[in-house]
Amino acid sequence: MFSIQKVRKHVQQLGHDFVPEELQQRFQVGIEALGLSGFSSLNANGRLLTTNRHTGESRIRRVVSDIRFPKLILRAVVKRYLPEVSAATGGSLRFSLDHSKFGIFYVAVLAVSIGKGRALPVWCVVTRFKGGQLLKPLIRGLKVVLGELSYAQRKHVTITMDRWFGIPDLLTWLDDEHISFIVRMKAGIQVGVPWTAPGETVPLDEISEEDVAVDYAGRTWRLVRSDWKEEMKEDEPWFLLTNIPKDRQGGSRRHTLNLYAERFEIEEFFKDIKWVQAYKWQRLKKKETMTNVLLFAFLGWWILRTTAKAIIRKNRKRTIHPKKRLSWFREVWEYWLRLRLRPLFAGPS
């Protein structure tokens, strides 16, 4: 049964397993004020914790300025939740990498697909800059995540990315780390193909082959092209570059296309965290503060999913029109808010 007591017990156990004793109370403050509450402002969320205004504000300020929490939260997600996801997906970890703008910040998020319409966030990199200036902090952040994964987990990681991430330095780094990737490329990108002379290139939109080896960034990888017809919404097919061999298990063209299609779950995650949890309107100024705030919010997603599995199963079994069905996250989130804010006048409508 999903209840406040169950969530409290889960959070306490999480803190006991992964957080030093001197930080456990501060950890619980971060979960309650940021992970399990919609965002208003740091001070407003802090004031909800206690009747004393100044005490609440100082508590939450200490949480978001503590530089120890990012790695502690990442370790909790990787060690507590990812093994469960991996077991449910046959050992694979299907990550999506995407970026979005939150106020003055550009945030790159690494999330794992669970096949339920919303990717679950694992890690983020926050910067005030976009374009090539995001590349170095992004690679540093990915190194942190990979450093927490076990050898068995790294073997089964696949990262899917949109067109913005088709950066040669990033792709070659992932390839050197033996991390499988699938990235959508822009139609005008020049690549080498087997039927041209060495050193000659052609744009991707001139390649009609559905699955062919191409040369890009000094490496030979696969280009997988999706089907496309003029009546489709997309103005072009997907041009997917991947380092997954065709003869590897799960390396077929159809499986590659299906894996990339799961990437859209991270787009739905961005919508929910921005509009349902109200992080669209934050006015934070320091990237370290923004990182802590988002990572506590990410942990809140995992906590709610783990403690409310019965509600998620019930929601998926309902025989209602698909357009009227709430996402599992919104269903759980609204139920959780009802638990915390009981109606003043309970009774029949």
C-alpha positions as CSV (number, residue, x, y, z in Angstrom):
1,M,0.0,0.0,0.0
2,F,1.3,3.4,-1.0
3,S,1.4,5.7,2.0
4,I,3.4,8.5,3.6
5,Q,4.8,5.9,6.1
6,K,6.0,3.7,3.3
7,V,7.8,6.6,1.6
8,R,9.3,7.7,4.9
9,K,10.6,4.3,5.7
10,H,12.1,3.9,2.2
11,V,13.9,7.3,2.4
12,Q,15.3,6.4,5.9
13,Q,16.6,3.1,4.6
14,L,18.1,4.9,1.6
15,G,19.9,7.4,3.8
16,H,21.1,4.6,6.1
17,D,22.6,2.6,3.2
18,F,24.2,5.4,1.2
19,V,24.6,8.6,3.3
20,P,27.0,9.2,6.1
21,E,25.3,9.5,9.5
22,E,26.1,13.2,9.9
23,L,24.4,14.0,6.6
24,Q,21.3,11.8,7.0
25,Q,19.0,14.5,8.5
26,R,20.1,17.0,5.8
27,F,19.5,14.3,3.2
28,Q,15.9,13.8,4.4
29,V,15.4,17.6,4.2
30,G,16.5,17.6,0.6
31,I,14.2,14.7,-0.3
32,E,11.1,16.2,1.4
33,A,11.6,19.8,0.2
34,L,12.9,19.1,-3.4
35,G,12.4,15.5,-4.3
36,L,8.8,15.0,-3.1
37,S,7.4,18.6,-3.4
38,G,6.6,20.8,-6.4
39,F,9.1,23.6,-6.7
40,S,8.2,27.2,-5.8
41,S,11.5,28.7,-4.6
42,L,14.3,27.6,-2.3
43,N,13.0,29.7,0.6
44,A,9.4,28.8,0.0
45,N,10.1,25.1,-0.1
46,G,12.2,25.4,3.0
47,R,9.4,27.2,4.9
48,L,7.1,24.3,4.3
49,L,9.4,22.1,6.5
50,T,8.8,24.0,9.8
51,T,6.7,26.6,11.5
52,N,9.9,28.7,12.0
53,R,10.6,30.6,8.8
54,H,14.3,31.2,9.3
55,T,14.9,27.6,10.4
56,G,13.3,26.2,7.2
57,E,15.2,28.7,4.9
58,S,18.5,27.9,6.5
59,R,18.0,24.2,6.4
60,I,17.3,24.1,2.7
61,R,20.2,26.5,1.9
62,R,22.6,24.1,3.7
63,V,21.3,21.2,1.6
64,V,21.7,22.8,-1.8
65,S,25.1,24.2,-1.0
66,D,26.6,20.9,0.2
67,I,28.9,19.7,-2.6
68,R,28.9,16.1,-1.2
69,F,25.3,15.3,-2.3
70,P,25.7,14.9,-6.1
71,K,28.0,11.8,-5.8
72,L,26.0,10.4,-2.9
73,I,22.7,10.6,-4.9
74,L,24.3,9.2,-8.0
75,R,25.7,6.2,-6.0
76,A,22.3,5.6,-4.4
77,V,20.6,5.5,-7.9
78,V,23.3,3.3,-9.4
79,K,23.5,0.8,-6.6
80,R,19.9,0.8,-5.4
81,Y,17.7,1.2,-8.5
82,L,19.7,0.5,-11.7
83,P,20.2,-3.2,-10.8
84,E,16.4,-3.6,-10.6
85,V,16.0,-1.9,-14.0
86,S,18.7,-4.0,-15.5
87,A,17.1,-7.2,-14.2
88,A,13.7,-6.2,-15.7
89,T,15.2,-5.4,-19.1
90,G,17.2,-8.6,-19.5
91,G,20.5,-7.1,-18.3
92,S,20.5,-4.1,-20.6
93,L,20.7,-0.4,-19.5
94,R,19.1,1.7,-22.2
95,F,20.2,5.3,-21.5
96,S,19.0,8.4,-23.3
97,L,21.0,11.6,-23.4
98,D,19.4,14.9,-24.1
99,H,19.6,18.6,-23.1
100,S,17.1,21.3,-22.3
101,K,17.0,24.8,-21.0
102,F,16.0,25.5,-17.4
103,G,15.9,29.3,-16.9
104,I,19.5,30.6,-17.5
105,F,20.9,27.1,-17.5
106,Y,21.4,24.4,-20.2
107,V,21.0,21.0,-18.6
108,A,22.2,17.7,-20.1
109,V,20.3,14.8,-18.6
110,L,21.2,11.1,-18.7
111,A,18.1,9.0,-18.1
112,V,17.3,5.3,-18.3
113,S,14.4,3.9,-20.3
114,I,12.0,1.6,-18.5
115,G,9.5,1.2,-21.3
116,K,6.6,3.0,-19.5
117,G,6.5,6.3,-21.4
118,R,8.8,8.3,-19.1
119,A,12.6,7.9,-18.8
120,L,13.9,7.9,-15.3
121,P,16.7,10.5,-14.7
122,V,20.1,9.4,-13.4
123,W,22.5,12.3,-13.7
124,C,22.8,15.8,-15.1
125,V,25.4,18.3,-16.2
126,V,24.5,22.0,-15.6
127,T,26.1,24.9,-17.5
128,R,25.2,28.4,-18.6
129,F,26.5,27.7,-22.1
130,K,25.4,25.6,-25.0
131,G,27.1,24.4,-28.2
132,G,30.6,23.2,-28.0
133,Q,31.1,24.7,-24.6
134,L,28.9,22.0,-23.1
135,L,31.1,19.2,-24.5
136,K,33.9,19.2,-21.9
137,P,31.6,19.3,-18.8
138,L,29.4,16.7,-20.4
139,I,32.3,14.2,-20.9
140,R,33.4,14.9,-17.3
141,G,29.9,14.1,-16.1
142,L,29.7,10.9,-18.1
143,K,33.0,9.8,-16.7
144,V,31.6,10.3,-13.2
145,V,28.6,8.1,-14.1
146,L,30.7,5.4,-15.8
147,G,33.0,5.4,-12.8
148,E,30.0,4.3,-10.6
149,L,28.8,1.6,-12.9
150,S,30.1,-1.9,-12.4
151,Y,31.9,-3.7,-15.1
152,A,28.8,-5.9,-15.8
153,Q,26.6,-2.8,-16.1
154,R,29.0,-1.0,-18.4
155,K,29.0,-4.0,-20.8
156,H,25.2,-3.6,-21.3
157,V,24.9,0.1,-21.6
158,T,23.5,1.7,-24.8
159,I,23.2,5.5,-25.0
160,T,20.8,7.0,-27.5
161,M,21.1,10.7,-28.5
162,D,19.5,13.3,-30.7
163,R,21.1,15.2,-33.5
164,W,22.8,17.8,-31.2
165,F,25.1,15.1,-29.8
166,G,26.6,14.0,-33.1
167,I,29.9,15.5,-32.1
168,P,33.0,13.6,-33.3
169,D,34.9,14.1,-30.0
170,L,32.0,12.8,-27.9
171,L,31.3,9.8,-30.2
172,T,35.0,8.7,-30.4
173,W,35.3,9.0,-26.7
174,L,32.3,6.8,-26.1
175,D,33.7,4.3,-28.7
176,D,37.1,4.3,-26.9
177,E,35.3,3.6,-23.6
178,H,33.5,0.6,-25.3
179,I,30.1,2.2,-24.7
180,S,27.5,1.4,-27.3
181,F,25.7,4.4,-28.8
182,I,23.0,5.3,-31.3
183,V,22.9,8.9,-32.4
184,R,20.7,10.6,-34.9
185,M,22.7,12.6,-37.4
186,K,21.8,15.7,-39.4
187,A,21.0,15.0,-43.1
188,G,23.9,17.1,-44.4
189,I,26.7,15.4,-42.5
190,Q,29.4,14.2,-44.8
191,V,30.5,10.5,-44.5
192,G,32.6,8.1,-46.4
193,V,30.8,5.1,-48.0
194,P,32.2,1.9,-49.6
195,W,31.2,2.9,-53.2
196,T,33.3,6.1,-53.4
197,A,37.0,6.6,-53.7
198,P,39.0,6.8,-50.4
199,G,38.8,10.3,-49.0
200,E,35.6,11.2,-50.8
201,T,32.4,11.8,-48.8
202,V,28.7,12.2,-49.5
203,P,25.9,13.7,-47.4
204,L,23.7,11.3,-45.4
205,D,20.5,12.3,-47.3
206,E,22.0,10.9,-50.5
207,I,22.4,7.4,-49.0
208,S,19.5,5.2,-49.8
209,E,20.9,2.0,-48.2
210,E,19.1,1.0,-45.1
211,D,22.1,-0.4,-43.2
212,V,25.6,0.3,-44.4
213,A,29.1,0.8,-43.0
214,V,30.3,4.5,-43.2
215,D,33.4,6.4,-42.2
216,Y,33.0,9.3,-39.8
217,A,35.4,11.0,-37.4
218,G,38.2,8.6,-38.5
219,R,36.1,5.5,-37.5
220,T,34.0,3.0,-39.4
221,W,30.5,2.7,-37.9
222,R,27.1,1.7,-39.1
223,L,24.5,3.9,-40.7
224,V,20.9,2.7,-40.1
225,R,18.2,4.6,-42.1
226,S,14.6,4.4,-41.1
227,D,11.7,4.1,-43.5
228,W,10.1,7.3,-44.8
229,K,7.1,8.3,-46.8
230,E,6.0,11.8,-47.9
231,E,2.8,11.7,-45.7
232,M,4.8,11.2,-42.5
233,K,5.2,14.0,-40.0
234,E,9.0,13.9,-40.1
235,D,10.5,15.8,-43.0
236,E,13.2,13.3,-43.4
237,P,14.0,9.7,-42.3
238,W,16.2,9.0,-39.2
239,F,19.9,8.7,-40.1
240,L,21.2,6.8,-37.1
241,L,24.9,6.3,-36.6
242,T,25.9,3.4,-34.2
243,N,28.9,1.5,-33.2
244,I,26.8,-1.6,-32.4
245,P,27.9,-4.5,-34.7
246,K,25.2,-6.0,-36.9
247,D,26.2,-9.5,-35.9
248,R,25.9,-8.7,-32.2
249,Q,22.8,-9.9,-30.3
250,G,20.2,-7.1,-30.6
251,G,22.2,-5.5,-33.4
252,S,19.6,-5.8,-36.1
253,R,18.3,-2.8,-38.0
254,R,14.8,-3.1,-36.5
255,H,16.2,-3.4,-33.0
256,T,18.4,-0.3,-33.5
257,L,15.4,1.7,-34.7
258,N,13.3,0.5,-31.7
259,L,16.0,1.5,-29.3
260,Y,16.2,5.0,-30.8
261,A,12.4,5.3,-30.6
262,E,12.6,4.8,-26.8
263,R,14.7,8.0,-26.7
264,F,11.5,10.0,-26.8
265,E,10.7,9.0,-23.2
266,I,13.2,11.6,-22.1
267,E,11.3,14.3,-23.9
268,E,8.2,13.4,-21.8
269,F,10.4,13.5,-18.6
270,F,11.4,17.0,-19.4
271,K,7.7,18.0,-19.8
272,D,6.8,16.6,-16.5
273,I,9.7,18.0,-14.4
274,K,9.2,21.4,-16.0
275,W,5.5,21.8,-15.9
276,V,4.1,19.3,-13.4
277,Q,6.9,19.8,-10.8
278,A,7.3,23.5,-11.8
279,Y,11.0,23.6,-12.4
280,K,10.4,25.7,-15.5
281,W,10.1,28.8,-13.3
282,Q,13.0,28.5,-11.0
283,R,15.2,31.5,-10.5
284,L,18.4,29.9,-9.3
285,K,21.7,31.6,-10.1
286,K,24.5,29.1,-9.2
287,K,25.0,26.0,-11.2
288,E,26.1,24.0,-8.2
289,T,22.8,24.9,-6.5
290,M,20.9,24.0,-9.6
291,T,22.7,20.6,-9.8
292,N,21.8,19.7,-6.3
293,V,18.2,20.8,-6.7
294,L,17.7,18.7,-9.9
295,L,19.5,15.6,-8.5
296,F,17.1,15.6,-5.4
297,A,14.2,15.9,-7.8
298,F,15.6,13.0,-9.8
299,L,15.8,10.9,-6.7
300,G,12.2,11.7,-5.9
301,W,11.2,10.1,-9.2
302,W,12.9,6.9,-8.3
303,I,11.4,6.9,-4.7
304,L,7.9,7.4,-6.0
305,R,8.2,4.7,-8.7
306,T,9.6,2.2,-6.2
307,T,7.1,2.8,-3.4
308,A,4.0,3.2,-5.7
309,K,4.3,0.2,-8.0
310,A,0.8,-1.0,-7.1
311,I,-0.7,2.3,-8.3
312,I,1.4,2.1,-11.5
313,R,0.1,-1.4,-12.3
314,K,-3.5,-0.4,-11.6
315,N,-3.2,2.6,-13.8
316,R,-1.9,0.5,-16.8
317,K,-4.7,-2.0,-16.4
318,R,-7.5,0.6,-16.7
319,T,-9.6,0.3,-19.8
320,I,-9.9,3.9,-20.7
321,H,-9.1,5.8,-23.9
322,P,-5.3,6.1,-24.4
323,K,-5.6,9.9,-24.7
324,K,-7.3,10.1,-21.4
325,R,-4.8,7.9,-19.6
326,L,-2.5,9.7,-17.2
327,S,1.2,8.9,-17.3
328,W,2.4,6.7,-14.5
329,F,4.4,9.6,-13.1
330,R,1.4,12.1,-13.1
331,E,-0.9,9.4,-11.6
332,V,1.5,8.8,-8.7
333,W,2.5,12.4,-8.3
334,E,-1.2,13.6,-8.0
335,Y,-2.0,10.7,-5.6
336,W,1.1,11.7,-3.5
337,L,-0.1,15.3,-3.3
338,R,-3.5,14.1,-2.2
339,L,-1.9,12.1,0.6
340,R,0.0,15.1,1.8
341,L,-2.8,17.7,1.4
342,R,-6.0,16.1,2.5
343,P,-9.2,17.8,1.4
344,L,-10.5,20.2,4.1
345,F,-14.1,19.0,3.7
346,A,-14.0,15.3,2.9
347,G,-17.2,13.8,1.7
348,P,-19.3,13.0,-1.4
349,S,-19.3,15.5,-4.2
